[in-house]
Amino acid sequence: MKTYSDEFEAGQPGFLLIDDANLGADPSLLDVNMNDPYDSLKGIEALEQNCNRVNQTTAVSIVFLMKAIAVGVNVSGQSVVDLVEEWPLPDQIKDVVGFIFGREVAGNGSFWETLGALDGAPSGDDQAHNFLIYIFYNSMTIEMRELFISSDFQRSLIYIDMPFMDVKNTEIATNEVNHWVDVTEGVKASDLVGVASVTIAVNSLIVDSQWSSLGFALLFTILALGLVFRDLRFALLTTVPVGFTVAMQWLAMDSLGVPLSLVTVMVGSILVGVGIDFSIHIANRVKDQGGTIEAVRLACASTGMSLFEAVTVTAFGLFSAYLIPIAAIKPFVTVVIILLVVAALSALLLLPAVFSLLIKNNVSLTGGVETMVKTAGLRRAMAKDEADAIDATLLMGISDDTW
């Protein structure tokens, strides 16, 4: 597909639907009230030409075929014109015959040029246009004609093609085509539909779904940790390394040239679920040891090797995915492995650094009993193991509940 796109500058076909075009033609040359389809065709031609002005975009319509079909005249037809003038024929027929045969021509003139030359004929261009367009329609097979015009002649298609491009350039080209649809006069058309439009819509859904899934993953992780630790502040601190790892996702994907796709959109949510385990090991050990600087040191010393072993085993397990013969999966696995290492390092280095910074600044990690007692200056109560009663009093504010 890439080779086809490069060689033919195509690969993302799309369509513009022309509605209420009224392109039907009548072979009668005597009906003075007939509608002229040439006016609608001129609007289609204007829109086609405007779309062709868009970078790397090709537009093809029924008018393109009219321009491709030539009327060859290589001899003088003056004698034919003189003969026709003597016949009792309508003026419309005489105009058509005079245009085709009443001059010396060496070369080809397109069918579209013929219609343009008859535009504004004093004897009635509507009848002449209808007659010639009717001939054109019936010179084509039904299958070919209905590629561009519906069977009731009320709708038409303009085919829009562009090569495979990145989403940004595809969106720019699509928006320009839609702009010409809005500003081109004499024709009523739909916005561009097809591969390019679907690509843009899918990409928008991918980006939106990534943010929403990532947001829900972080939210439910914090809520779950809040229930486990019974402390929302400690839960928020525990998710700091995960947030840092997720922020590194875009840097890793950009550095490795991994695009955001239907596969890689899941990286962020997966990292939240897998990376939080490393932070929980450190945070839980710090909490059990009392939340001091010594507790942070012991947690890192005793849990570091476990984190290394967990990352190693998980990474080797993911290596088996490289054997899957699907190209899109390999960069996905690479990004996950790299960010797993980042998550482990964040839990082992960033989280202890945050804990130590808060402890040195006399900010409690949990916001529980110790912080409230120290803030109230009730160290003597702490020494007498009355912390639970004081804690209940401070939390509830009712002494009866304390007793």
N, C-alpha and C positions, 0 to 999 in steps of 0.2 A: 504493500500500500504506500510506503514511503517513496519507493522508486516510481510508482505510478503517479503519485502526487508531484514529485519533482519534474518528471518528464512531461506530463500533460497539464500541470498546474490545475489539478482537479482532485477530487476525492471527498469533498464535503458538499454534496448536492443539496439544493434547497429549492423552494418554490414560492412564487408570488401568485396569489389567486386574484384574478381580475373578475370582479362580480358586476352584474348588470351591464355587460359590455354591449349586448345587442349587435352581434357580429353576423347575423344572418343576411344572405344576399338573395335577391330575386332576379331571375333571368329576364323578366319583362322590361322592355325599354320604353313602354308607353305609360306606365303608372307614374304620375307626377307627384304623388303623395308618399312615395316609398321612403323609408329611412335609409340614410347613407352610412354603411358600416365603415367607410373610410375615415370618418371622424374619430370613431373609437380606436381604429388601428393607428391613427396618428398619436393618440394618447399612449397606446402601448409602446409605440416606437420611442416616444420621448422618455418614458420610464426605463425602457431597455437601455437607451443610450446613457442615461444618468447612472444606472447601476454599473454599466461598464466603466464608468469613471472612477469607481471605487477600486482601491489598490488590490491587485491579485484576485479580482472578481470578474467572472464572465457571465453575461446574461444572454439568453437565447429565447426568442419568441416566434410567433407565427410570422411577424414582419421580417425576421431574419431569413426565413425561407423565401419570402417574396423578393427579398433583395438578392438571394442566391440564384433564383431562376431568371434566366436572361431571355430576351426576345431578340433573335438574330436577324439583321436586315443587311444585305450586302448588295442590293441592286436598286435602281431607281424605280419607284412604283408610281410615277406620276400618271402613267397611262391608266392604272387601276383607279386612281382617284378621279380622273376625268370621267371614266366609265361610270363610277358610282354616283357622281354628281348628276348624271343624266337619269338615274333610276329614281323612281318615286319612293324613296326610303325616308324614315324619320331622321331628323337632324342628329339625334344621338348616335345612330349607326354611322352616319357620315363623319361625325367627329372622331369616332374610334378608328374607322378605316383611314381617315385622313392623317391621323397621328402616326399610325403604323406604316402606311405606304406612301404618304405624301411628302417624302424627303429622301435624299440620297444618304445612305448610312453605310459605313464600313466598320463593323464592330458589333458590340452587344449592348443592349440597354435592358436594365432589370425590370421585372414586373412592377416593382415598387415605384420606379421612376416613371413608368407608364401611367400609373394611377396619379402620381404627383403632377404630371403634365396635363392631365385631364381635369385637375382640380380647378374649379371656377370657370369651366367651359360655358359659354353663353347659351348653348342649346340645352344645358341641363347636365351637370356633372354627376348628380345622384344616380340617374339612370345608367350612365356610362360606367360609373364605379360598380354599381350592383351587377351589371352584366359581366364585367371583367372579373370581379371577385368571385362570382358564381362559377365562372369557368375555372378559376384557380382552385376553388374548393373541390370541384368535381374531377380535376386532373390528378388529385391525390387519392391514395387509398384511404379507406375509412380509418384504418388503424393509425396511419400517419397523421391524418387530420385531427383525430381525437386525442393525440398526444398534446395538442396545443389548444384545441377548442372543444367544448362539450357538445354533446349530440344535439342539444337544443339551441346552440349558438349564443347562449347567454353568458357563458363564463369562458375564461381563457387562462392559461398558465404561462408564466415567464419562468424559465429554468435558470436558477442562479447556482453557479459552481465556483468553488474556491479551493485552493490546496489545503492540505493539513497544516495548521499553524498552532502556535500555543494559544491558550484560552484568551489571553489578553488581546492579541492581534485579531483573533476570531471575533471577539466581542466588538472591537472597534469597527471591523468590516461590516458586521451585522447591523450595528447601530447606524452606520452610514447608509446602508441599503434602506433601512426603515425610515431614515430621514428623507430620502428621495421619494419614498412611497407617500410621505405626508405632504411634500411640497410640489410634487409634479401635478400639473393641472391636466384636466381632460381625461383622467382615468381614476377609478376607484379600486384600490388593491388592498390586500391584507398585508400584515407584517410578514417578514421572512419566516418560513417554517422549513424544517429539514434538519440535516445533521448538525450544522453550525448552531442553530437555535437550541437544539436538544443538548448539545455539548455545554453551552452556556448555562442552561437551566440545571443540568446535572451538577456542574461545577458549583453553582450557587447552593444547591442542596447539600453538596458535600461539605462546603465551608460552614454552612449553618448547622449541619448535623454534628460537625466536629466540635464547635463551640458548645452546643447544647449538651452533647453526650459528655464532654469534658467537665462542664459545669455541674451536671448531675452526679458524675463520678466523685468529684471533689466534695460536693455537698453531703452525699450519703456516707462518704468516708469519714468526714468530720463528725457527723451525727453518730455513726457507729462507734468511733473512738470516744466520743463524749459519754456514751453509755457504758463503754468498757472501763474507762478511767474515772468516770463519774466527775469529770472536771473539763469544762469546755475550753479553758485556757490551755491546759496541757494537751488537749486534742488538737488545737490550732497550732501549737508549737511543733507537735509531732508531724504535721503535714507540711512543714516548711521545706524539708528536703524534696518532697514529692513535687511541690510547686516549682522549685528550682529545676528539677529534672524535666518537667513538662515544658518549662520555658526554654530549655536547651534543645527541645525537640526540633524547633524550626531551624535553629543553627545547624544541627546535625543533618537535617534533610537538605538544607541549602548547600552545605559543604560537600555532601555526597551526590548532589544532583538528583535527589529523589523527589519526584513530583507528588503533589497531594492528589490522591486518586481514591477510588472506591475501596482499595486495599489499605493504603497507608493512612487513611482517615481514622482508623481505629487505634493508631499507635498511642495517642495521648491517653485514651481511656484504659488501654491495657497497662500502660506504665503506672497509672494511679493504683490499679489493683495489685500489680506485682511489686512496685517500688515501695509501697507503704509497709510491707513486711519488714524491710530492713530498718526503717525508722521505729517501728513498734518494738523491735528487739532492744534497741538502744534506750528508747524512752522508758520502757517498762523496767529495765534494769536500773536506770537512774532513779525512778520513782521508788522502787523497792529499797534502794540504798539510802533514801532520805533526801534526795534532791540537793546534795552539797557538791562542792568542787571535787571532793574525794570520791563521791558517788559517780560523778561524770568520768573521772579517771578510771575507776574500776570497771565501769560499763564498757568503755572503749577497749580496755585491755582484755576483758573476758569475752567480749562479743565480736571483736574484730575478726578473729579467725573463722567464726561461724558464718559471718557475712561473706567472707572470701570463698568459703566452701559452697555456700548457697549460690553465689553468682557463677562460680565455675561449673557447677552441676547444671544449672539452668541454661547457661550459654552452650554447653556441649549438647544438651538436649535440643536446643533450637538449631544447632548446626545440621541436624538431619533434614531440616526443611530445605537446605540447599540442593538436596537430591531431587526435589520435586521439579519436573520439567515445565515450570511456568515462570516466565521471566519476571512477572510483576511481583512475585513472592520474595525473590532474593533481596532486593533493596529493602523491603519491609522487614525481613528478618535481620538484616545488617543494622538497621536503625534501632530495632528493639534491643539487640545485644549491646550495642554501644551505650544506649541510654540505661540499660540495666546496670552497667558498670558505673555510670554517672550517679545513678540512684544509690548504689551501695556506698560510693565515696562520699556522697552528700550526707548520708545517714551517719557515716563514720567520722566525718570532718566538720561538715556544716552544722549539723544538729548539736554536737557537743560544744561547738564554738558559740552557738546561740544560747545554750544552757549556761555556759560559763560566764558569758557577758551579762546575762540577767542576774545570776547569783552574785557576781562581784558588785553589781549596782543595787544590791539588796532588793531585788524584785523577785518575788516568789514564783516558782514555776507552776505551782498549782493554785495559788490563791485560796488555800484552805485554812486550817486551824492556826498554823504557825504564823502566817502572815498577819492574820487578824489579831492574834495575841501580841505579836511584836509591835504592831501599829498602836494597840491600846496600852502598851507598857505593862502588860500583865505577866511578866516573866515569872513572878513568884507563883502565880497560879499554875504555870506550866511545870514548875518544879514540883508542885504538889499533885501532879497528875489530875488536875481538875480541868484539863483542856476541853474534854467533851462537854462538860456542863457549860463552860464559858462559850464554847462554840455554839451550842444550842441557844444560849441567851442572845448572842450577837446575831445569829441567823433568824431566830424566831421573833425576838424582841418582846417575848412574853415570859415573865419569870415563872409562872405556874407551869408552863410547858417544860421548862428546864427541870423543875423538881419532879 
